[in-house]
Amino acid sequence: MPSPRKRHFRKEVGRVLAKGVTTATESDFTAAQLENLFEIGAYGHDGTSGFTHGAVGSAKKLGQGSLAEDAGLETVAELAASGRHNVANWDTEVTRYYLSSDTTLEGMTEANPAKAAKGILHCPAGPDAKLVPGLEDVSKGTAIKFWIFPTGWESGQTLTIYTESSHDGVSAGNEDINIHQGDTYASDELADYGNATAANTTIDVAWHAKNDTTGVIVTIDNNSTSLVEHAGWHVAWDMA
C-alpha cells in the first residue's frame, strides 16, 4: 500500500496533469519534472510557498531560506545590476506578484491595480519552478489582464517596463504578452511580445492622459499545448 506521502504526491501531480492537457500522464515526465509539477500543484506556484503575492523584498522562500530563482530567466539581482532599472535598491525593495485567476489579489482587477513603484509580475509557476505551458490554466485560451498603476504616478514621471519570456512557441502554439495604455486600451498597444522575448527588452511609458485613470495593462494569453518545460516569463517595472 502506498505511503501517505506517495499518495499525496500522486494526488497533486494528478491534479496538475488534469489541467489543460488531459491526455498527459506521469510517464510523460522525468522524475525532476514530476517534482516540479508536485510543487506547483501543492503550493500553487514555485515550490515551498515561494513568496506571498504583493510581498516586498528579497528573494526568500517563506521559512525556507533563499529563493533560488534558477528557472533560467534573469533574477531580480541581475535585473538590478543590469542598469535597466532607474532607481536604487530595486532588487531589495521590489514588490512581487504572480499572474493569478484570483481576482481578489492586487493587480488582477482595474479597481485594485498593482500600486508599487518597483514591481515584478511572475508567471503562475513563479521564479523558482519551470513552467509547463500545456498545464498552465490561468491564461489558457483567454487573455488575462494585470493592471499596473503606481501610487503617485503623475506628469513628468516614466514607467520603465522590462519583459522576458523563454517560450519559443512557434511550433507549439503561442504565449503572447501585450502592454497597453489603460485608458485607451483597444487603440493604444505599446508592445506585442509573441513567443520568446529576449533579455534587455524594455519600453518607457510616460505619464499621459491615456493612462492617468487606470494606468498600464499587461495581458497574457497562453495558447500552447506543449508539455515541454521552460523558464516561464516575467514583467518588471520601476517609476522614475
C-alpha positions in Angstrom: 0.0 0.0 0.0 1.5 3.4 -1.0 2.6 5.6 1.9 0.6 8.7 2.7 3.4 10.8 1.3 3.3 9.0 -2.0 -0.4 9.2 -2.2 -0.2 13.0 -1.6 2.5 13.3 -4.3 0.4 11.4 -6.8 -2.7 13.3 -6.0 -1.1 16.7 -6.5 0.7 15.6 -9.7 -2.6 14.2 -11.0 -4.4 17.4 -10.2 -1.9 19.4 -12.2 -2.0 16.9 -15.1 -5.7 17.3 -15.3 -5.2 21.0 -16.2 -5.1 21.9 -19.9 -3.8 18.6 -21.4 -5.9 15.8 -20.2 -4.0 13.1 -22.1 -0.8 13.7 -20.2 0.3 11.0 -17.7 3.1 10.6 -15.2 5.1 8.6 -17.7 5.4 11.7 -20.0 7.7 13.4 -17.4 11.1 12.7 -15.8 11.4 12.4 -12.0 12.7 16.0 -11.8 9.8 17.3 -13.9 7.3 15.4 -11.7 8.8 17.0 -8.6 8.3 20.4 -10.3 4.7 19.5 -11.1 4.1 18.4 -7.5 5.4 21.8 -6.1 3.1 23.7 -8.5 0.2 21.5 -7.5 0.8 21.5 -3.8 1.7 25.2 -3.4 0.1 26.9 -6.4 3.5 28.0 -7.6 7.2 27.8 -7.1 7.9 25.3 -4.5 7.6 25.7 -0.8 5.4 28.8 -0.7 7.9 31.0 -2.6 6.7 34.4 -1.6 3.3 36.0 -0.8 1.6 37.9 -3.7 2.2 41.5 -3.0 5.2 40.9 -0.6 8.1 43.3 -0.7 11.8 42.5 -0.5 14.5 40.0 -1.2 14.2 36.6 -2.8 13.2 34.5 0.2 11.1 31.4 0.4 8.9 31.7 3.4 10.8 29.8 6.2 13.0 28.1 3.6 15.9 30.5 3.1 16.9 32.0 -0.2 14.8 31.6 -3.3 17.0 30.1 -5.9 15.3 31.8 -8.9 17.0 29.2 -11.1 14.4 28.6 -13.7 16.5 30.3 -16.4 15.3 34.0 -16.5 17.3 36.8 -15.1 16.9 37.1 -11.3 15.9 40.4 -9.6 19.5 40.9 -8.6 20.6 40.5 -12.2 17.9 42.9 -13.3 19.0 45.5 -10.8 22.7 45.1 -11.7 21.9 45.4 -15.4 21.3 49.1 -15.1 18.0 48.9 -16.9 16.1 50.0 -13.8 16.3 53.6 -12.9 16.1 53.5 -9.1 18.3 52.5 -6.2 17.7 49.3 -4.2 15.2 47.9 -6.8 16.1 44.3 -6.1 15.6 44.5 -2.3 12.5 46.8 -2.4 10.7 45.2 -5.3 7.1 44.0 -4.8 6.4 40.6 -6.2 3.3 39.4 -7.9 2.1 36.2 -9.6 -0.3 36.1 -12.5 -3.4 34.5 -10.9 -7.0 33.8 -11.6 -7.8 35.1 -8.1 -9.5 38.5 -8.8 -9.2 39.5 -5.1 -5.4 39.9 -5.5 -3.7 43.2 -6.2 -3.2 43.8 -9.9 -5.9 41.4 -11.1 -8.7 44.0 -11.5 -8.9 47.6 -12.7 -10.3 48.6 -9.3 -7.2 47.1 -7.5 -4.1 47.7 -9.6 -0.5 46.9 -8.6 0.4 50.1 -6.8 4.1 49.5 -6.3 6.6 51.8 -8.0 9.1 48.9 -8.1 7.4 45.6 -9.1 7.7 42.3 -10.9 4.9 40.1 -12.2 6.0 36.4 -12.4 4.3 33.7 -14.4 2.0 31.3 -12.5 4.8 28.9 -11.9 6.8 31.6 -10.1 10.6 32.3 -10.4 11.8 29.0 -8.9 9.9 26.5 -11.0 9.7 25.6 -14.6 6.5 26.5 -16.5 4.7 23.7 -18.5 2.6 25.7 -21.0 0.2 22.9 -21.7 -0.7 22.7 -18.0 -0.9 26.4 -17.2 -4.6 27.1 -16.8 -4.6 30.7 -15.6 -4.3 32.3 -19.0 -5.1 29.2 -21.0 -7.1 30.2 -24.1 -8.0 33.6 -22.8 -6.2 36.9 -22.3 -5.7 37.6 -18.6 -5.2 41.3 -17.7 -2.9 42.7 -15.0 -3.1 46.4 -14.1 -0.1 48.5 -13.1 -0.8 51.9 -11.7 1.9 53.0 -9.2 0.9 55.3 -6.3 2.0 58.9 -7.2 2.5 58.4 -10.9 2.0 61.8 -12.4 3.1 64.2 -15.1 6.9 64.1 -15.7 7.3 60.5 -14.4 8.0 57.5 -16.6 7.5 53.8 -16.1 10.3 51.6 -17.4 8.8 48.1 -18.2 11.0 45.1 -18.7 9.8 41.9 -20.2 11.4 38.5 -20.7 10.0 35.2 -21.9 11.7 31.9 -22.6 8.9 30.3 -24.5 9.6 29.6 -28.2 6.0 28.7 -29.2 6.4 28.8 -33.0 5.7 25.1 -33.3 3.6 24.5 -30.2 1.2 27.5 -30.0 1.7 31.0 -28.8 2.3 32.7 -25.5 1.7 36.4 -26.0 2.5 39.2 -23.6 1.0 42.6 -24.6 1.2 46.0 -22.9 -1.5 48.7 -23.4 -2.3 52.2 -22.3 -5.0 51.6 -19.7 -7.4 54.4 -20.5 -7.4 53.8 -24.3 -6.8 50.0 -24.2 -8.2 49.0 -27.7 -6.4 51.7 -29.7 -3.1 52.1 -27.8 -1.0 48.9 -27.7 2.5 49.8 -26.5 4.2 46.4 -27.1 3.3 43.0 -28.5 5.7 40.2 -27.5 4.9 36.9 -29.1 6.7 33.7 -28.2 10.3 34.1 -26.9 11.2 37.6 -25.7 14.9 38.2 -25.2 16.5 39.8 -22.1 17.1 43.6 -22.3 13.6 44.1 -23.8 12.3 47.3 -22.3 9.9 50.1 -23.1 9.4 53.5 -21.4 5.9 54.7 -20.8 5.4 58.4 -19.9 2.5 59.5 -17.8 -0.2 60.6 -20.1 -3.9 61.3 -20.3 -4.1 57.8 -21.9 -3.0 56.2 -18.6 -4.0 58.7 -15.9 -7.1 56.8 -14.7 -6.3 53.1 -15.0 -2.5 53.0 -15.6 -0.9 50.4 -17.8 -2.4 47.0 -18.6 -0.4 43.8 -19.3 -2.2 41.0 -21.0 -1.0 37.4 -21.1 -2.6 34.8 -23.4 -1.2 31.2 -23.5 -2.5 29.1 -26.3 0.2 26.4 -26.2 -0.5 22.7 -25.6 3.2 21.9 -25.2 4.3 19.7 -22.3 7.9 20.9 -22.6 9.1 22.8 -19.5 10.6 26.3 -20.0 11.7 29.1 -17.7 8.4 31.0 -17.9 8.2 34.7 -18.2 8.2 37.9 -16.1 7.3 41.6 -16.5 9.2 44.0 -14.2 8.9 47.8 -13.8 10.0 50.9 -12.0 8.9 54.5 -11.9 11.3 57.5 -12.1 
